[in-house]
Amino acid sequence: MKKQGYLGIDIGTQGLSVIFTDEAMRILSAGEGDYAMVPGLPAECQEQRPADWEQALAAAMGDLRKKLGSLGLEMEVRAIGISGQMHGEVLVSSAGVPLAAARLWCDGRNEAEGHELTALFDTKVPKRMTAARWLWTIRSQPEKASHVVRVTTPAGWIAHVLTGGFSLGIGDAAGMFPIDHATLDYDAQRLADFDALVARTGKAAAVKPLRDLLPEVRRAGEDGGALDARGAALLGLPQGIPVAPAEGDQPAALAGSLIAEAGTVSMSFGTSVVANSVGDRPFKGVDRAIDHFCAPDGKPINMVWLRNGTTAMNAVVEMFGKVTGSGRGDAFATVIPQLLAAPDDCGGLQALPFMDDEPGAGVSRGGTSLVIGLNEQSATPGNVAKAMLLATIFNLRMGSEGLDTQGFPRTEIVLSGGITKTPELAQLVADAFHVPVVILAGAVEGTALGAALMAKFRDEKLARKGGDWQAFLASHATDSTRRFSPRSATAATFDRMYARHKKLVALHGQLDAAVVAG
């Protein structure tokens, strides 16, 4: 039986996934494809081959068709959406092929260029932004740079393979170069400043102006191209199917969580933690804890990212599991209820969760996680695990203070990630931030659903020649959510703990120096 619906493609760091939804956005099935990092590279170098993404996409489509076939279903795709890992650098030659493997968001070779561009632009340019990577390439690999005619991202490359064009959703584009929120295009003055900087290095003659290299910027609902012969052959679909502008994983995840309204924050807790806040205006100046990009409709997004997520809490739980001889699952089943039952103040314990470095908090070296306040009464698994989790939540609150200072709204938090396996932990986030927290019950995690939603919006907007992104997402909301409201007494306790936490983080440099000296 043929079924009309939407195809969502997500090019992740660990692998690629595709989903097919019906017209009501119910996921009917999913397919998977995998790839690996380029092996044997020096430290800080993280690369993948674009050809591997293409092979994984073909494999994932085969997997999807097989699963749909077992259900007696055949796809009739109305539109296609694409999302992918942001901040990559895919360098394209005049022959229309990648010049080399793509450098990924986690490649750390251009930290100095990020700092340099941050100072030049007076807006934060993290080292993972594509512009910082390109500046490094111009200086470090000038011969390669001289042959580049296009620079794009993983999602942008797959969009090119499918459509032949070079366009990009505004969220992914903002991860390449700063966006001017007045024009909703790349910032023209900063583009000129970038080219002038390149000229001062003596490399200007060898490379094209950056604007000529970057993909065209598109917003949700706009034309992202249509499936051409090459794309049709790769996907096994008819030519001419409309394609939504290819987006980054973070904007697509916002779409998948149905978030578009200013004041709503999407928080994902896992090994790392991300808080994406929809803004009602652009952020002013530079804050080391806050990155900036755009939602699929162009609204400003301010992102606080923590490298140290639930890792420290997990380590505590697993440590107690080793002591008792429990497996990982049994340890969590035993300790997490104790965490939930622990007193609000963790028996007087405070913690730092820095298993790794934390650039946004000014922590340059990991392995400095600690717990203070242990005594005969406070030394319980529940207290220690809760103190570690609260330390991560407090770090996220610290990172968000720059938004509070500028008066950005925060009205609701939508929580996702591994932490939602124990939904009651959402109450701690609500109490720490003084804001209601929502978990979308039954929502599918991952950005492929967001990509499929963007495909549907492209399809419907073409049909009705108009439409509002925020209203479109709201029309897909359901009542099946769990909601946690802040508790005043616990919030007051957490405020006192938070004040102590900030003092402890301020002392971290001295504590680290003492450890190194020892």
C-alpha positions, 0 to 999 in steps of 0.5 A, a space after each residue: 500500500 502506498 503511503 504519502 508522507 515526509 522523509 527526514 534525513 539526519 547526518 549525525 557525528 556517529 551515523 546517519 538516520 532517515 525516517 518516513 512519517 505520514 501526513 500527520 507526522 507519525 513516524 512509520 519507520 526509520 533506517 540507519 547507516 553508519 560511518 567512522 572518523 578518518 583513522 590515524 589523524 593527529 590529536 585534535 583532528 576529527 574528519 569524515 569523508 563526504 562519500 561515506 555520508 552518501 553511502 550511509 544515506 543509500 544504506 539507510 534508505 535501503 534499511 527504511 524500505 525493508 522495514 516499511 515493506 515488512 509493514 506492507 507500506 511503500 513510500 510516496 514522498 511529498 517533500 524531503 528535509 535534511 539536518 546535520 552536524 553543524 560547523 563542519 567544513 566541506 571544501 568543494 573544488 571546481 569539479 564539484 567534488 570535495 577536495 579532502 575529508 571534511 573537518 567536523 565540529 569537534 576538530 580542535 585545530 583552530 582555537 586561536 582563529 576563533 579567539 581572533 575572529 571573536 575580537 574582530 567581530 565583537 560577537 562570539 566565534 567559537 572554534 568550531 564555527 566554520 569561518 574559524 576553520 576556513 581562516 585556519 585552512 587559508 593560513 595552514 593549507 594555502 594550496 588547498 584553499 586556492 582551489 576551493 570554489 564552495 564551502 559548506 557543511 555536512 547537511 549542505 553537502 548532502 543537499 547539494 548531492 540531492 539537488 545540485 544547489 548550494 543553499 542552506 537553512 539559516 540556522 546551519 548558515 549561522 554556524 558557518 558565519 554570523 547572521 545579520 538579524 536585520 537582513 537575515 543574511 550573512 553580516 555584510 560588514 563582518 564579511 568585509 572585515 574577514 576578507 580584509 583580515 585575509 588580505 593582511 595575511 598576504 593570502 587574499 589573491 589566492 582565495 575567493 571573497 568569503 561571500 562567494 564561497 558560502 551557501 545561499 541562506 534560506 528560511 523554513 518554508 523557502 525553496 531548498 531545491 528539488 530532487 535532481 537525477 543524481 539525488 533521485 538515483 541515490 534515494 531511489 525516488 522520483 525526480 522533482 520532489 521538493 527539498 526543504 532548506 538543509 538545517 543544522 542539528 540544533 535548529 532541527 532539534 528545536 523543530 522536533 521539540 516544537 519550539 519556536 516561541 521566544 522565551 522557550 528553552 530547549 535543554 538536553 541533558 546527557 554526556 554533554 548538556 545544551 540549552 538553546 533559548 529562543 530570543 526576542 532580539 539579538 544578543 549584544 556583545 560577547 559572553 564566553 558561555 553563550 554561542 549564537 545561531 538561528 532557529 529555522 525561521 530566523 529567530 535568534 538562538 542563544 546556546 549554552 553548552 556544557 561539555 560536563 553533563 551527567 558524566 560526573 553523576 554517572 561516575 558516582 552511580 557506577 562507583 557505588 555499583 562497583 562497590 556493591 558488585 552491581 551492574 550498571 543498570 542495577 546501580 542506577 536502579 538503586 542509586 537514582 531513587 536515593 538521589 530523589 529521596 535525598 534532602 534538598 541541600 544534599 546533606 550540606 554537600 557541594 560538588 564540582 563536576 569537571 571530569 573534562 575541561 569546561 571553556 564556558 566556565 573558564 575551566 581549562 583542565 578536566 579531572 578536577 571533579 570534587 565533592 566537599 562537605 563529607 561527614 558521617 551523616 552526609 556521605 550517602 550515595 543519594 547525597 553525592 549523586 544529587 550534589 553532582 547533578 545539581 553542580 551541572 545544573 548550576 553550571 548551566 544556570 551560570 552560563 545563562 546569567 548573560 541572558 538574564 543580564 540582558 533581560 532575555 525571557 525564560 518562560 518554559 523549559 522543554 527537557 530531553 535527553 538521557 535525564 528524561 529516563 527518570 522524569 522526576 529529575 526534571 523537578 530539580 531543573 524547575 526548582 533551580 531555574 524557577 521556571 516550569 519544565 515540560 517533558 513531551 511524552 511520546 516525543 521522538 528524540 533526534 533531529 530527523 523528526 525536525 527535518 521531516 517537519 521542515 519538509 512538511 512546512 515546505 510542502 504546505 507553504 508551497 501549497 498555500 503560499 504563506 504560513 507562520 512557522 511558530 503556528 505550524 509547530 504549535 498545530 502539531 502539539 499534543 496534550 500528552 506532556 508531563 509538567 513540573 512547576 518550581 517549588 518555592 522552598 526547594 528553589 530557595 534552598 537551591 539559590 543558597 547552594 547556587 551562591 556557594 557553587 559560584 564561589 567554589 567555581 571561582 576558586 577552581 583555578 587555585 584548586 587546580 594549581 594546587 593539584 598540578 603543583 602536587 
